[in-house]
Amino acid sequence: MLFATLVLGSTVAAPAIAAPTPEPTSPLKTYGAPSQQTTATWALVPVDASGDLDGRSKYAYTAKPGAVITDMMGVTNFSTQALTLKLEAIDAFNTPDGQFALLQTGAKSKDLGQWITPSQSRITVPARTRLSIPFTLRVPKDASPGDHIAGVVATAVQGASGSKDQKVAVNFRTGSRVYLRVTGAIRATLSLTNVSASYSQTANPLGRGTVTVRYRVVNSGNVRLAARGTVTVAGVGGLNPTPEQKLQISELLPGQSADLSTEIDSVAPLGLLKASVVLHPVLARGVSAPKLADTSASVWFVAVSVTAALILFGLLAGFVLWLLVLRPGVPGIGGGSGSGDANTDPTPQAPTSDFVESDVDLGALV
């Protein structure tokens, strides 16, 4: 069983170096083999050059290509025993639902995570102690303009016995986000793709149903963006529009996307309807960029009451059956009677003639 815990942007208060402190309120992390489990809590947060907390909850820099930045990370062990941790930087990405995440342990970083190097890759932190570890960020000379995002993390790795004594790695990591803005041309753009809508009707043929609108939001620019927007449904010509449903995205990284959906209740089955999504990009606080443009997309879909359609179909089928089979007075159909002696035998008859050969002995007339 593989366990992984990630806490980013933590502001857990750390004790002074080698100074005792009460147990923190952050969740305890239990690791190790089930028979020899150990409970430990630690944190990695920004600190200043003297190793003191400086109020930052994350690292944020603006630099030119080729720049070199140095900073400090404070790694605190809240436990009552020494703790060995691995220090590294890892690229960030968005999960399919738009959440912030870091690459899994063992995956190779290709962007900012590759540009950050801690002065030590592995440390042992004594009990109730915080160590200050320098790290260096080297921006490549060919770094692309815009935002680059990663996390610096401290990972505890223990070997645990699995089934049949099979060894597995149990990883717990905690750390802080790192945002780097490389100077240059800024593009702040969101786009909408894969917009679709479906209608779900209640059992009541006269009732209203629910519309589910699905859409993909893509950050096609080079800076991180949040977004707020609306989703609406209306009939042909904008008739009977629904109230606006609000949508909000906390942060979408450059080149990343999120597959989202919005449900709108109490929609009448009016046949042809149109779902519309409108997005307003929002820049991160303290970030400037050219004026942001809204983006929108819409899709037509059919909204009918399945129950009402089945009832209508049944009535129509019954009428057709009555018309073709059961209706009286239709010659040759059902039990109705008609005039004349029409031959209803479907078997084809041989051609007939008005010549009748007489059965007479012609020799008797001579």
VEXVEXLUM-423229 format. One record per residue (C-alpha): residue number from 1; x, y, z. Coordinates in Angstrom, 2 decimals. Example, Ala and Ser with C-alpha at 12.3 -4.5 7.8 and 13.67 -1.06 7.14 Angstrom:
<nodes>
   i       u       v       w
   1   12.30   -4.50    7.80
   2   13.67   -1.06    7.14
</nodes>
This chain:
<nodes>
   i       u       v       w
   1    0.00    0.00    0.00
   2    1.46    3.31   -1.04
   3    0.74    6.29    1.16
   4    1.41    9.92    0.17
   5    0.58   13.13    2.01
   6    1.31   16.58    0.58
   7    0.83   19.87    2.40
   8    1.82   23.03    0.54
   9    1.97   26.62    1.67
  10    1.96   25.55    5.32
  11    2.24   28.26    7.97
  12    2.80   25.95   10.93
  13    4.72   27.83   13.60
  14    8.19   26.35   14.07
  15   10.16   26.44   17.30
  16   13.53   28.11   17.65
  17   16.44   25.87   16.84
  18   16.84   23.17   19.47
  19   14.05   24.73   21.59
  20   11.17   22.58   22.91
  21    7.65   23.40   21.82
  22    4.15   22.03   22.40
  23    2.84   19.54   19.88
  24    1.54   21.33   16.75
  25   -2.09   21.19   15.66
  26   -1.20   19.91   12.18
  27   -2.07   16.24   11.45
  28    0.40   13.65   12.66
  29    2.09   11.51   10.04
  30    2.47    7.83   10.85
  31    4.98    5.81    8.87
  32    6.93    2.59    9.00
  33    5.99   -1.09    9.08
  34    2.67   -1.79   10.86
  35    4.49   -3.64   13.64
  36    6.96   -0.77   14.18
  37    5.02    2.37   13.28
  38    6.44    5.73   14.24
  39    4.54    8.98   14.62
  40    6.24   12.18   13.50
  41    5.33   15.68   12.43
  42    7.48   18.11   10.50
  43    7.17   21.19    8.33
  44    9.12   23.03    5.63
  45    8.48   26.78    5.45
  46   10.34   29.88    4.21
  47   12.75   31.49    6.67
  48   15.09   34.45    6.48
  49   18.89   34.38    6.43
  50   19.04   34.04   10.23
  51   16.68   31.08   10.19
  52   13.69   32.94   11.62
  53   10.18   32.78   10.20
  54    9.59   35.83    8.02
  55    5.84   35.63    7.47
  56    5.96   34.09    4.01
  57    3.66   31.18    3.27
  58    5.32   30.52   -0.11
  59    8.30   31.53   -2.24
  60    7.66   34.09   -5.00
  61   10.29   35.64   -7.29
  62   10.56   37.73  -10.45
  63   13.80   37.33  -12.40
  64   15.39   37.64  -15.82
  65   16.64   34.61  -17.78
  66   20.08   33.64  -16.47
  67   19.50   35.04  -12.97
  68   20.65   33.19   -9.83
  69   18.55   33.38   -6.65
  70   19.46   32.05   -3.19
  71   17.05   31.57   -0.31
  72   16.49   29.52    2.85
  73   14.11   26.79    3.90
  74   13.36   26.02    7.53
  75   12.79   22.33    8.24
  76   11.26   21.71   11.66
  77   10.98   18.35   13.40
  78    8.19   18.54   15.97
  79    8.72   14.91   17.02
  80   10.38   13.54   20.12
  81   12.99   11.66   18.12
  82   15.39   12.47   15.28
  83   13.98   12.40   11.76
  84   15.82   11.86    8.46
  85   14.31   13.74    5.50
  86   14.99   14.03    1.80
  87   14.98   17.60    0.38
  88   14.08   18.29   -3.23
  89   12.14   20.54   -5.61
  90    9.34   19.11   -7.76
  91    7.35   20.54  -10.69
  92    3.70   21.46  -10.08
  93    0.64   20.72  -12.21
  94   -3.16   20.78  -12.03
  95   -5.17   17.63  -11.45
  96   -8.09   16.93  -13.86
  97  -10.45   18.81  -11.53
  98   -8.10   21.83  -11.32
  99   -6.44   21.21   -7.95
 100   -2.80   22.17   -7.33
 101   -0.47   19.15   -7.09
 102    3.16   18.08   -7.43
 103    4.56   15.27   -9.53
 104    4.63   11.91   -7.82
 105    7.76   10.81   -6.01
 106   10.27    9.50   -8.53
 107    8.92   11.47  -11.51
 108   11.49   13.69  -13.20
 109   10.94   17.45  -13.11
 110   11.53   19.31  -16.37
 111   10.91   22.93  -15.39
 112   11.31   24.94  -12.18
 113   11.72   21.81  -10.10
 114   14.89   21.08  -12.06
 115   16.26   24.61  -11.56
 116   16.23   24.50   -7.72
 117   19.04   22.79   -5.82
 118   19.07   22.48   -1.99
 119   22.53   22.66   -0.41
 120   21.81   19.24    1.12
 121   19.66   16.55   -0.42
 122   19.23   14.58    2.81
 123   19.27   15.82    6.41
 124   18.72   14.42    9.88
 125   16.80   16.84   12.07
 126   17.09   16.28   15.84
 127   13.94   16.09   17.94
 128   12.17   19.41   18.59
 129   14.54   21.24   16.28
 130   14.46   23.42   13.19
 131   17.35   23.44   10.71
 132   17.85   26.18    8.11
 133   18.94   24.86    4.73
 134   20.03   27.16    1.85
 135   18.96   26.47   -1.72
 136   19.84   27.98   -5.09
 137   17.53   28.74   -8.02
 138   19.33   29.09  -11.35
 139   17.10   30.45  -14.12
 140   18.22   29.10  -17.52
 141   19.27   31.68  -20.08
 142   16.65   30.35  -22.48
 143   13.84   30.23  -19.90
 144   10.50   31.17  -21.44
 145    8.70   34.30  -20.17
 146    5.86   33.85  -17.75
 147    5.17   31.77  -14.66
 148    7.01   28.62  -13.62
 149    5.71   26.76  -10.57
 150    7.12   24.05   -8.31
 151    7.30   23.02   -4.67
 152   10.21   22.46   -2.29
 153    9.45   19.46   -0.10
 154   10.83   17.43    2.76
 155   10.07   13.74    2.36
 156   10.29   10.98    4.94
 157   10.84    7.59    3.36
 158   10.51    4.34    5.25
 159   10.62    0.72    4.10
 160    7.45   -1.17    5.03
 161    6.72   -4.86    4.68
 162    3.92   -5.74    2.32
 163    2.35   -9.08    1.56
 164    4.80  -11.99    1.56
 165    7.50   -9.72    3.01
 166    7.54   -7.62   -0.15
 167    9.16   -4.23    0.52
 168    7.32   -1.06   -0.47
 169    8.22    2.61   -0.05
 170    6.01    4.74    2.17
 171    6.43    8.45    1.41
 172    5.17   11.48    3.28
 173    6.08   14.93    2.09
 174    5.33   18.45    3.22
 175    6.59   21.73    1.82
 176    5.92   25.12    0.28
 177    5.03   26.36   -3.17
 178    7.55   28.22   -5.34
 179    6.39   30.76   -7.94
 180    8.86   32.22  -10.44
 181    7.89   34.92  -12.95
 182   10.44   35.15  -15.79
 183   10.36   38.61  -17.34
 184    9.24   39.06  -20.93
 185    6.03   39.15  -22.95
 186    3.00   38.18  -20.87
 187    0.01   36.28  -22.27
 188   -2.97   35.92  -19.94
 189   -5.57   33.85  -21.77
 190   -8.15   31.24  -20.85
 191  -10.08   29.19  -23.39
 192  -13.12   26.90  -23.26
 193  -13.32   23.58  -25.11
 194  -15.32   20.35  -25.02
 195  -18.55   22.08  -24.01
 196  -21.50   19.67  -23.81
 197  -24.87   19.50  -22.04
 198  -27.32   16.75  -21.13
 199  -30.85   16.77  -19.71
 200  -32.16   14.48  -16.96
 201  -35.94   14.42  -16.49
 202  -37.92   13.40  -13.40
 203  -40.57   10.66  -13.53
 204  -43.31   13.29  -13.48
 205  -44.22   13.98  -17.15
 206  -45.09   17.57  -16.24
 207  -42.06   18.09  -13.97
 208  -38.81   19.93  -14.56
 209  -35.40   18.31  -14.92
 210  -31.70   18.95  -14.37
 211  -29.19   20.12  -16.97
 212  -25.54   19.09  -16.55
 213  -23.12   21.32  -18.45
 214  -19.57   19.96  -18.90
 215  -16.61   22.00  -20.14
 216  -12.82   22.12  -20.18
 217  -11.01   25.28  -19.09
 218   -7.52   25.64  -20.61
 219   -4.86   28.11  -19.52
 220   -3.46   28.83  -22.97
 221   -1.33   31.75  -21.74
 222    1.97   31.82  -19.85
 223    0.88   33.08  -16.42
 224   -1.19   31.42  -13.72
 225   -4.81   32.52  -13.68
 226   -7.84   32.17  -11.51
 227  -11.31   32.54  -13.00
 228  -14.88   33.29  -12.14
 229  -17.83   32.97  -14.45
 230  -21.41   31.93  -15.06
 231  -23.35   29.08  -16.66
 232  -26.88   29.62  -18.01
 233  -29.48   27.72  -20.04
 234  -32.17   29.28  -22.26
 235  -34.57   28.33  -25.03
 236  -34.60   29.44  -28.65
 237  -34.34   33.20  -28.87
 238  -33.27   33.41  -25.24
 239  -36.69   32.39  -23.94
 240  -37.16   31.23  -20.36
 241  -33.51   31.66  -19.23
 242  -32.39   30.00  -16.00
 243  -30.76   31.95  -13.15
 244  -26.99   32.26  -13.56
 245  -24.97   29.52  -11.87
 246  -21.63   30.78  -10.53
 247  -18.36   28.97  -11.23
 248  -14.94   29.64   -9.75
 249  -11.43   28.30  -10.37
 250   -8.83   29.08   -7.72
 251   -5.69   28.77   -9.85
 252   -4.88   27.22  -13.21
 253   -1.19   26.94  -14.12
 254    0.15   27.79  -17.61
 255   -0.51   25.00  -20.11
 256   -2.79   23.17  -17.68
 257   -6.49   22.42  -17.96
 258   -9.43   21.42  -15.76
 259  -12.51   19.37  -16.71
 260  -15.44   20.84  -14.80
 261  -19.22   20.55  -14.71
 262  -22.15   22.62  -13.47
 263  -25.66   21.39  -12.69
 264  -28.74   23.58  -13.18
 265  -31.98   22.40  -11.58
 266  -35.64   23.08  -12.39
 267  -35.28   23.37  -16.18
 268  -38.44   22.91  -18.23
 269  -38.25   20.35  -21.10
 270  -38.81   22.88  -23.88
 271  -37.16   20.85  -26.64
 272  -34.18   22.73  -28.07
 273  -32.12   24.59  -25.46
 274  -28.74   26.34  -25.39
 275  -26.20   26.16  -22.57
 276  -23.73   29.06  -22.31
 277  -20.51   29.33  -20.28
 278  -18.76   32.68  -19.71
 279  -15.34   32.99  -18.00
 280  -13.65   36.07  -16.55
 281   -9.87   35.51  -16.04
 282   -8.43   36.82  -12.77
 283   -4.72   37.48  -12.21
 284   -2.99   36.43   -9.03
 285   -2.66   39.16   -6.41
 286    0.27   41.44   -7.07
 287    0.63   40.33  -10.69
 288    0.17   42.79  -13.54
 289   -0.65   41.97  -17.15
 290   -2.39   43.49  -20.16
 291   -6.19   43.78  -20.02
 292   -7.80   40.38  -19.70
 293  -10.45   39.29  -22.18
 294  -13.48   37.21  -21.26
 295  -14.04   33.93  -23.04
 296  -17.33   32.16  -23.72
 297  -18.75   29.09  -25.44
 298  -22.20   27.59  -25.94
 299  -23.83   24.40  -27.14
 300  -27.35   23.42  -28.28
 301  -28.99   20.29  -26.88
 302  -32.39   18.61  -26.70
 303  -34.39   18.67  -23.47
 304  -37.54   16.53  -23.55
 305  -39.57   14.67  -20.97
 306  -38.92   10.96  -21.55
 307  -42.05   10.05  -19.60
 308  -44.21   12.39  -21.68
 309  -42.59   11.11  -24.89
 310  -43.40    7.50  -23.94
 311  -47.01    8.41  -23.18
 312  -47.33   10.23  -26.51
 313  -45.78    7.31  -28.36
 314  -48.23    4.91  -26.72
 315  -51.19    7.06  -27.70
 316  -49.95    7.36  -31.29
 317  -49.35    3.61  -31.56
 318  -52.85    2.94  -30.25
 319  -54.39    5.31  -32.80
 320  -52.50    3.69  -35.68
 321  -53.61    0.22  -34.49
 322  -57.24    1.34  -34.35
 323  -57.01    2.99  -37.77
 324  -55.47    0.01  -39.55
 325  -56.98   -2.98  -37.77
 326  -59.92   -2.23  -35.57
 327  -61.75    0.59  -37.37
 328  -65.18   -0.65  -38.72
 329  -66.41   -0.02  -42.25
 330  -63.12   -0.39  -44.08
 331  -63.55   -2.91  -47.00
 332  -61.19   -5.85  -46.79
 333  -59.85   -4.89  -43.30
 334  -60.93   -6.25  -39.96
 335  -64.57   -7.29  -39.46
 336  -66.23   -4.53  -41.51
 337  -68.81   -5.44  -44.30
 338  -68.78   -3.92  -47.76
 339  -71.05   -3.99  -50.87
 340  -70.70   -6.48  -53.74
 341  -69.25   -9.97  -53.91
 342  -65.63   -9.00  -54.01
 343  -63.31  -11.97  -54.30
 344  -60.98  -11.80  -51.33
 345  -59.17  -15.01  -52.23
 346  -55.58  -13.96  -52.74
 347  -54.86  -16.99  -54.99
 348  -54.44  -15.85  -58.65
 349  -57.17  -17.19  -61.07
 350  -56.59  -18.55  -64.63
 351  -57.86  -16.42  -67.59
 352  -61.48  -17.27  -68.75
 353  -63.29  -17.20  -72.22
 354  -66.92  -16.82  -73.37
 355  -66.55  -19.80  -75.85
 356  -68.24  -22.98  -74.65
 357  -67.67  -26.21  -76.57
 358  -70.92  -28.03  -77.13
 359  -71.17  -31.71  -76.30
 360  -73.01  -32.63  -79.60
 361  -72.54  -35.54  -82.03
 362  -71.92  -33.65  -85.27
 363  -72.26  -36.86  -87.40
 364  -75.92  -37.16  -86.56
 365  -76.68  -33.90  -88.45
 366  -75.40  -35.08  -91.83
</nodes>
